């Protein structure tokens, strides 16, 4: 049974607390009552196939960062089979069962249209039959040098552009399957908790490797990095992005548990918190442990941008959560005090690593600013056509000058927006960013308006804030382990962003 057909009226403040029903307030038309599915055993019995696909999705998210953050050819190939394969199985199942999509394409028409245009443009960039005026001059130069006829294209490296397209379609598949399977609120909330635990497991591995083996990555021939935690990621800044996503998921789950389980009556803070721990049992201890481990690993990564971007994401999460909270201001203050104490304690023991980097290196990186100026020059040289998606490593050497050191290797732009504009051009690069911005905006609106099951929308919005800010100074969001995790959270948030009284499926509208 799909969440959209659950006609139980909304109650409470979005975290499960009781309130007068919407039907009694008169804003819902009367409908035949439907028994909600309350337990996972019932969910499994009624939707066994969807539940199986959902748990495979969770397992795929757990695998994604394992192979050096998912940034290797083997990992790209496995993920390109795994996530689109889940989508294919789901679509075949829906066709055989004669069921509509829980979240229909009409609901995603704007971002889907923008994304489709970008995909078509990437194919055009790789096409060798385009007019010669559109082809990059490097193909003619190479043909003259080698004295061989070479087919030209917009892309300066069609193989890299094909890989970029593969990764883009994989990310889109993670979003699509998450949207459909997380249309049921129980799955969306479970996905948030699962991501929190998965990231904490990688963070724990990173801390053990950091403490005992100089941050060596087991089973991979990667040099150690004794100065910071990086888990299975080669770059500690990329791990910081991943850890930030997990910390936001953990805090979102903890806030929901606290507001759902903590007693409503007045009393001492210690008594309420004690009752909360006793009522929640293993769930709160699991999420609290996950949050602490992830926070310690994030700070120990010594990533200035990652820590600051995560702080912004947590701020967004708290603002959205507290803006919906109708309880006494004292309760909000208590929650803030508790969270600040926990963060301050971890920062006291591990924050010196981050502060040390800020003190010695400052916030700005002169070399990075010089690189940004060079990339901007390349973008202005081909503002519409671009150089081909994913071709930064080949394009940058064409423009590199003496403003940066000759001994440094720059195979990444360290700014995902500039990388997109350089590869796709300003028009289609803006379309790709616009598609994501549309989804994030819907999640933010839902986070403020939803009365029930708003945790996935808040977490998705906060995760987007983290990713958007960190992408200004690094490339963590380009690592596939980070990308598919973020897209899955975004899909769950979007699926829950609209009221359950709205019909989002591609079937006929509900009748009153």
C-alpha positions as CSV (number, residue, x, y, z in Angstrom):
1,X,0.0,0.0,0.0
2,X,1.5,3.3,-1.0
3,X,1.9,6.2,1.4
4,X,-0.2,8.4,-0.9
5,X,-3.2,6.2,-0.3
6,X,-2.9,6.4,3.5
7,X,-5.8,8.7,4.4
8,X,-5.2,8.8,8.1
9,X,-5.3,12.5,9.0
10,X,-2.1,14.2,10.0
11,X,-1.6,14.8,13.7
12,X,1.1,16.4,15.8
13,X,4.1,18.6,15.0
14,X,5.8,16.6,12.4
15,X,7.6,14.3,14.9
16,X,4.7,12.1,16.0
17,X,3.3,14.2,18.9
18,X,-0.4,14.2,19.3
19,X,-2.7,17.1,18.2
20,X,-6.1,17.7,17.0
21,X,-6.8,15.8,13.8
22,X,-6.8,17.7,10.5
23,X,-10.2,16.3,9.6
24,X,-11.8,17.8,12.7
25,X,-10.3,21.2,11.7
26,X,-12.2,20.9,8.5
27,X,-9.4,21.2,5.9
28,X,-9.6,17.5,4.7
29,X,-12.5,16.1,2.7
30,X,-13.9,12.9,4.2
31,X,-12.6,9.7,2.8
32,X,-12.9,6.1,3.6
33,X,-10.7,5.1,6.5
34,X,-7.6,3.2,5.8
35,X,-5.5,1.2,8.3
36,X,-2.0,2.4,8.3
37,X,0.8,-0.1,8.2
38,X,2.7,0.4,11.5
39,X,5.3,-2.3,11.6
40,X,8.1,-3.5,9.3
41,X,6.7,-7.0,9.5
42,X,3.5,-5.8,8.0
43,X,5.4,-3.7,5.4
44,X,7.4,-6.8,4.5
45,X,4.2,-8.9,4.1
46,X,2.4,-6.4,1.9
47,X,5.2,-5.0,-0.2
48,X,7.8,-7.8,-0.2
49,X,9.4,-6.9,-3.5
50,X,9.7,-3.2,-2.8
51,X,11.1,-3.9,0.7
52,X,13.7,-6.2,-0.9
53,X,14.7,-3.5,-3.4
54,X,14.9,-1.0,-0.6
55,X,17.3,-3.1,1.5
56,X,19.4,-3.7,-1.6
57,X,19.5,0.1,-2.0
58,X,20.7,0.5,1.5
59,X,23.4,-2.2,0.9
60,X,24.4,-0.4,-2.3
61,X,24.9,2.8,-0.3
62,X,27.0,0.9,2.2
63,X,29.2,-0.5,-0.6
64,X,29.6,2.8,-2.5
65,X,32.4,4.5,-0.5
66,X,34.4,1.2,0.1
67,X,36.5,1.2,-3.1
68,X,38.6,4.4,-2.3
69,X,35.5,6.5,-2.0
70,X,34.0,5.0,-5.1
71,X,36.4,7.0,-7.3
72,X,37.9,4.2,-9.3
73,X,37.0,2.6,-12.6
74,X,36.0,-0.7,-11.0
75,X,33.7,1.1,-8.6
76,X,32.2,3.2,-11.4
77,X,31.4,0.0,-13.3
78,X,29.9,-1.8,-10.4
79,X,27.7,1.2,-9.4
80,X,26.7,1.7,-13.0
81,X,25.2,-1.8,-12.9
82,X,23.9,-1.7,-9.4
83,X,21.9,1.5,-9.2
84,X,20.5,1.5,-12.7
85,X,19.9,-2.2,-12.3
86,X,17.7,-1.5,-9.3
87,X,15.8,1.1,-11.3
88,X,15.3,-1.5,-14.1
89,X,14.0,-4.1,-11.7
90,X,11.6,-1.7,-10.1
91,X,10.2,-0.5,-13.4
92,X,9.7,-4.0,-14.6
93,X,7.9,-4.9,-11.4
94,X,5.7,-1.8,-11.6
95,X,4.8,-2.7,-15.2
96,X,4.0,-6.4,-14.4
97,X,2.0,-5.4,-11.3
98,X,0.1,-2.7,-13.3
99,X,0.9,-0.1,-10.6
100,X,1.7,3.6,-11.1
101,X,4.8,5.3,-9.7
102,X,4.2,6.6,-6.2
103,X,6.0,9.8,-7.3
104,X,5.1,10.3,-10.9
105,X,7.2,11.9,-13.6
106,X,4.7,14.8,-13.7
107,X,5.8,15.8,-10.2
108,X,9.4,15.8,-11.4
109,X,8.7,17.4,-14.8
110,X,10.9,20.5,-14.3
111,X,14.1,18.8,-13.0
112,X,13.6,15.8,-15.3
113,X,13.3,18.1,-18.4
114,X,16.5,20.0,-17.4
115,X,18.4,16.8,-16.7
116,X,17.3,15.2,-20.0
117,X,18.5,18.3,-21.9
118,X,21.9,18.0,-20.2
119,X,22.1,14.3,-21.1
120,X,21.3,15.0,-24.7
121,X,23.9,17.8,-24.8
122,X,26.6,15.4,-23.4
123,X,25.8,13.0,-26.3
124,X,26.2,15.9,-28.7
125,X,29.5,16.8,-27.1
126,X,30.8,13.3,-28.0
127,X,29.2,13.3,-31.4
128,X,31.8,13.3,-34.3
129,X,29.3,14.4,-37.0
130,X,28.7,17.9,-35.7
131,X,29.8,20.9,-37.8
132,X,33.5,21.5,-37.9
133,X,33.1,25.0,-36.4
134,X,31.8,23.3,-33.2
135,X,34.7,20.9,-32.9
136,X,37.5,21.8,-30.6
137,X,40.7,22.9,-32.4
138,X,42.8,20.3,-30.6
139,X,41.5,17.6,-32.8
140,X,42.7,19.4,-35.9
141,X,46.1,20.0,-34.3
142,X,46.4,16.4,-33.3
143,X,45.5,15.2,-36.8
144,X,48.2,17.5,-38.3
145,X,50.8,16.4,-35.8
146,X,50.1,12.7,-36.2
147,X,49.4,13.0,-39.9
148,X,46.3,10.9,-39.4
149,X,42.6,11.8,-40.0
150,X,41.0,12.1,-36.6
151,X,37.3,12.6,-36.0
152,X,36.7,15.8,-34.0
153,X,34.1,16.6,-31.4
154,X,33.2,19.3,-28.9
155,X,34.7,17.2,-26.1
156,X,38.5,17.2,-26.0
157,X,38.4,13.7,-24.6
158,X,35.4,11.6,-25.5
159,X,36.4,8.8,-23.2
160,X,36.4,11.1,-20.1
161,X,33.1,12.6,-21.2
162,X,31.5,9.1,-21.5
163,X,32.7,8.3,-18.0
164,X,31.2,11.6,-16.7
165,X,27.9,10.7,-18.4
166,X,28.0,7.2,-16.8
167,X,28.5,8.7,-13.3
168,X,25.8,11.2,-13.9
169,X,23.3,8.5,-14.9
170,X,24.3,6.5,-11.9
171,X,23.6,9.4,-9.5
172,X,20.2,10.0,-11.2
173,X,19.4,6.3,-10.8
174,X,20.1,6.5,-7.0
175,X,17.8,9.5,-6.8
176,X,15.0,7.9,-8.8
177,X,14.9,4.6,-6.9
178,X,15.1,6.5,-3.6
179,X,12.2,8.7,-4.6
180,X,10.0,5.8,-5.5
181,X,10.8,3.5,-2.6
182,X,10.8,6.3,0.0
183,X,7.4,7.5,-0.9
184,X,6.4,5.4,2.1
185,X,7.4,7.5,5.1
186,X,8.7,4.6,7.2
187,X,11.3,3.8,4.5
188,X,12.3,7.4,4.1
189,X,13.0,7.7,7.9
190,X,14.7,4.3,7.9
191,X,17.0,5.4,5.1
192,X,18.1,8.5,7.1
193,X,18.9,6.3,10.1
194,X,20.7,3.8,7.9
195,X,22.9,6.4,6.3
196,X,23.8,7.7,9.8
197,X,24.9,4.2,10.8
198,X,26.8,3.4,7.6
199,X,28.8,6.7,7.7
200,X,29.5,6.0,11.4
201,X,30.9,2.6,10.5
202,X,33.3,4.2,7.9
203,X,34.2,6.9,10.4
204,X,35.1,4.2,13.0
205,X,37.2,2.5,10.5
206,X,38.9,5.8,9.7
207,X,39.6,6.5,13.4
208,X,41.1,3.0,14.0
209,X,43.3,3.4,10.9
210,X,44.4,6.8,12.0
211,X,45.2,5.7,15.5
212,X,47.0,2.5,14.7
213,X,48.1,2.5,11.0
214,X,48.8,6.2,10.1
215,X,45.5,6.4,8.1
216,X,46.5,3.6,5.8
217,X,43.7,2.2,3.7
218,X,43.7,-1.6,4.1
219,X,43.6,-3.8,1.0
220,X,44.6,-0.8,-1.2
221,X,48.0,0.3,-2.2
222,X,47.6,3.9,-1.0
223,X,50.3,5.7,1.0
224,X,49.5,6.5,4.6
225,X,48.5,10.0,5.8
226,X,49.4,10.3,9.4
227,X,48.1,13.8,9.9
228,X,44.3,13.2,9.5
229,X,41.4,10.8,9.3
230,X,40.3,9.9,5.8
231,X,38.6,6.4,6.2
232,X,38.5,4.8,2.7
233,X,38.8,8.1,0.8
234,X,42.1,9.0,-0.7
235,X,41.4,12.7,0.1
236,X,40.5,13.7,3.6
237,X,38.4,16.6,2.4
238,X,36.2,14.2,0.4
239,X,35.8,12.1,3.6
240,X,34.8,15.3,5.5
241,X,31.9,15.8,3.0
242,X,30.8,12.2,3.6
243,X,31.2,12.4,7.3
244,X,29.2,15.6,7.3
245,X,26.3,13.9,5.5
246,X,26.3,11.2,8.1
247,X,26.4,13.6,11.1
248,X,23.4,15.6,9.7
249,X,21.5,12.3,9.3
250,X,22.4,11.3,12.8
251,X,21.3,14.6,14.3
252,X,18.1,14.6,12.3
253,X,17.3,11.1,13.6
254,X,18.2,12.1,17.2
255,X,16.0,15.2,17.1
256,X,13.1,13.1,15.9
257,X,13.6,10.5,18.6
258,X,13.9,13.2,21.4
259,X,10.8,15.0,20.4
260,X,8.8,11.8,20.0
261,X,9.9,10.0,23.1
262,X,10.7,12.8,25.7
263,X,7.8,13.4,28.1
264,X,5.7,16.5,27.4
265,X,5.0,17.4,31.1
266,X,7.3,19.9,32.8
267,X,10.1,18.7,35.0
268,X,13.8,18.8,35.5
269,X,16.0,18.5,32.4
270,X,17.9,15.5,33.9
271,X,14.6,13.7,34.5
272,X,13.3,14.3,31.0
273,X,16.5,13.2,29.4
274,X,16.7,10.1,31.6
275,X,13.2,9.2,30.7
276,X,14.0,9.8,27.0
277,X,17.0,7.4,27.1
278,X,14.9,4.8,28.8
279,X,12.0,5.1,26.5
280,X,14.0,5.0,23.3
281,X,16.2,2.1,24.2
282,X,18.7,0.9,21.6
283,X,17.5,3.3,18.9
284,X,18.7,6.4,20.7
285,X,22.0,4.8,21.8
286,X,22.7,3.6,18.3
287,X,22.1,7.1,16.8
288,X,23.9,8.9,19.6
289,X,26.9,6.7,19.3
290,X,26.9,7.1,15.5
291,X,26.7,10.9,15.9
292,X,29.6,11.0,18.3
293,X,31.9,8.7,16.3
294,X,31.1,10.6,13.1
295,X,31.7,14.0,14.7
296,X,35.1,12.9,16.1
297,X,36.2,11.6,12.7
298,X,35.0,14.8,11.0
299,X,37.1,17.0,13.3
300,X,40.0,14.6,13.0
301,X,39.9,14.9,9.2
302,X,41.3,18.5,9.7
303,X,39.3,19.7,6.7
304,X,38.6,23.4,7.2
305,X,36.0,23.5,4.4
306,X,34.4,20.2,5.5
307,X,34.0,21.3,9.1
308,X,32.6,24.7,8.3
309,X,30.2,23.3,5.6
310,X,28.9,20.7,8.1
311,X,28.4,23.4,10.7
312,X,26.2,25.3,8.2
313,X,24.3,22.2,7.4
314,X,23.6,21.5,11.1
315,X,22.5,25.1,11.5
316,X,20.0,24.7,8.6
317,X,18.8,21.4,10.2
318,X,18.2,23.1,13.6
319,X,16.5,26.1,12.1
320,X,14.1,23.9,10.1
321,X,13.4,21.7,13.1
322,X,12.8,24.4,15.6
323,X,10.7,26.5,13.3
324,X,8.1,23.7,13.4
325,X,8.3,23.1,17.1
326,X,5.3,24.5,18.9
327,X,6.5,23.6,22.4
328,X,7.9,25.9,25.0
329,X,11.0,27.9,24.3
330,X,12.6,26.3,27.3
331,X,12.5,22.9,25.6
332,X,14.2,24.3,22.5
333,X,16.9,25.9,24.7
334,X,17.5,22.5,26.5
335,X,18.0,20.7,23.2
336,X,20.4,23.4,21.9
337,X,22.4,23.3,25.2
338,X,22.7,19.5,25.0
339,X,23.9,19.5,21.4
340,X,26.3,22.4,22.0
341,X,27.8,20.6,25.0
342,X,28.4,17.4,23.0
343,X,29.9,19.3,20.1
344,X,32.1,21.5,22.4
345,X,33.4,18.4,24.2
346,X,34.4,16.7,21.0
347,X,35.9,19.9,19.7
348,X,37.9,20.3,23.0
349,X,39.6,17.0,22.4
350,X,40.0,17.0,18.6
351,X,39.4,20.5,17.4
352,X,43.0,21.5,17.8
353,X,43.7,19.7,14.5
354,X,41.3,21.9,12.6
355,X,42.3,25.1,14.5
356,X,46.0,24.2,13.9
357,X,45.4,24.2,10.2
358,X,43.5,27.4,10.2
359,X,46.2,29.1,12.3
360,X,49.0,27.9,10.1
361,X,47.3,28.2,6.7
362,X,44.4,30.5,7.2
363,X,41.0,30.2,5.4
364,X,42.1,31.1,1.9
365,X,44.4,29.2,-0.4
366,X,46.3,31.5,-2.8
367,X,47.1,28.7,-5.2
368,X,43.5,27.6,-5.3
369,X,42.4,31.2,-6.1
370,X,44.9,31.3,-9.0
371,X,43.5,28.0,-10.3
372,X,40.0,29.5,-10.2
373,X,41.0,32.4,-12.3
374,X,42.6,30.1,-14.9
375,X,39.4,28.0,-15.0
376,X,37.3,31.2,-15.5
377,X,39.5,32.2,-18.4
378,X,38.9,28.7,-20.0
379,X,35.1,29.0,-19.5
380,X,35.0,32.4,-21.1
381,X,36.9,31.0,-24.1
382,X,34.1,28.5,-24.7
383,X,31.0,29.7,-22.8
384,X,28.3,27.9,-24.7
385,X,29.9,24.7,-26.1
386,X,32.1,23.8,-23.1
387,X,35.0,21.4,-23.4
388,X,33.2,18.2,-22.7
389,X,31.9,16.9,-19.4
390,X,34.5,15.5,-17.1
391,X,37.5,16.8,-19.1
392,X,39.1,19.1,-16.6
393,X,42.3,17.0,-16.3
394,X,42.9,17.5,-20.1
395,X,41.7,21.1,-20.4
396,X,43.6,22.7,-17.4
397,X,47.1,22.0,-18.8
398,X,46.2,24.0,-21.9
399,X,45.6,27.1,-19.8
400,X,48.0,26.6,-16.9
401,X,50.5,29.5,-16.4
402,X,53.2,30.5,-13.9
403,X,50.7,31.9,-11.4
404,X,50.8,28.5,-9.7
405,X,53.7,26.2,-8.8
406,X,55.0,23.9,-11.6
407,X,55.4,21.0,-9.1
408,X,51.8,20.8,-8.1
409,X,49.3,18.5,-9.8
410,X,45.8,19.8,-10.5
411,X,43.6,17.1,-11.9
412,X,40.5,18.5,-10.1
413,X,39.1,22.0,-10.2
414,X,38.5,22.1,-6.4
415,X,35.3,23.9,-7.2
416,X,32.5,21.7,-8.6
417,X,30.6,24.6,-10.1
418,X,33.5,25.8,-12.2
419,X,34.1,22.2,-13.2
420,X,30.5,21.8,-14.4
421,X,30.6,25.1,-16.3
422,X,33.9,24.3,-17.9
423,X,32.7,20.9,-19.1
424,X,29.1,21.6,-20.1
425,X,29.2,25.3,-20.9
426,X,27.3,28.0,-19.1
427,X,23.8,27.2,-20.5
428,X,23.7,23.4,-19.9
429,X,25.8,23.7,-16.7
430,X,23.2,26.1,-15.3
431,X,20.5,23.5,-16.3
432,X,22.2,20.8,-14.3
433,X,22.6,23.0,-11.3
434,X,19.1,24.3,-11.7
435,X,17.6,20.8,-11.7
436,X,19.3,20.1,-8.3
437,X,18.3,23.5,-7.0
438,X,14.6,22.8,-7.8
439,X,14.7,19.5,-5.9
440,X,16.4,21.2,-2.9
441,X,13.9,24.1,-2.9
442,X,11.0,21.6,-2.8
443,X,12.7,19.8,0.1
444,X,13.2,23.1,2.0
445,X,9.6,24.2,1.5
446,X,8.4,20.7,2.6
447,X,10.7,20.9,5.7
448,X,8.9,24.1,6.8
449,X,5.4,23.0,5.9
450,X,5.1,19.3,6.6
451,X,3.4,18.4,9.8
452,X,4.4,14.7,9.8
453,X,7.4,12.8,8.6
454,X,9.4,16.0,8.1
455,X,12.7,14.5,9.2
456,X,13.8,13.3,5.7
457,X,13.0,16.7,4.2
458,X,15.0,18.5,6.9
459,X,17.9,16.2,6.6
460,X,17.9,16.5,2.8
461,X,17.8,20.3,2.9
462,X,20.7,20.4,5.4
463,X,22.7,17.9,3.4
464,X,22.2,20.1,0.3
465,X,23.4,23.1,2.2
466,X,26.6,21.2,3.2
467,X,27.2,19.9,-0.3
468,X,26.5,23.3,-1.9
469,X,29.0,25.2,0.3
470,X,31.8,22.6,0.3
471,X,31.5,22.3,-3.5
472,X,32.7,25.9,-3.7
473,X,36.2,25.0,-2.4
474,X,36.6,21.3,-3.0
475,X,35.4,18.3,-5.0
476,X,34.0,15.9,-2.4
477,X,30.6,15.8,-4.0
478,X,32.2,14.4,-7.2
479,X,33.3,11.3,-5.3
480,X,30.7,8.6,-6.1
481,X,30.5,7.4,-2.6
482,X,29.4,10.9,-1.6
483,X,27.3,11.5,-4.7
484,X,25.0,8.5,-4.4
485,X,24.6,8.9,-0.6
486,X,23.5,12.5,-1.1
487,X,21.2,11.7,-4.0
488,X,19.5,9.0,-2.0
489,X,18.9,11.4,0.9
490,X,17.7,14.0,-1.6
491,X,15.3,11.4,-3.1
492,X,13.9,10.5,0.3
493,X,13.5,14.1,1.2
494,X,11.7,15.0,-2.0
495,X,9.4,12.0,-1.7
496,X,8.3,13.3,1.7
497,X,8.3,17.0,0.8
498,X,4.7,17.2,-0.2
499,X,1.7,16.6,1.9
500,X,0.4,13.0,2.1
501,X,-3.0,14.4,1.0
502,X,-1.5,15.2,-2.4
503,X,-1.6,12.7,-5.2
504,X,1.9,12.5,-6.6
505,X,1.6,9.3,-8.6
506,X,1.1,9.1,-12.3
507,X,-2.4,7.6,-11.8
508,X,-5.7,9.4,-11.9
509,X,-6.4,11.9,-9.1
510,X,-8.0,10.7,-6.0
511,X,-11.7,11.2,-5.7
512,X,-13.1,12.9,-2.6
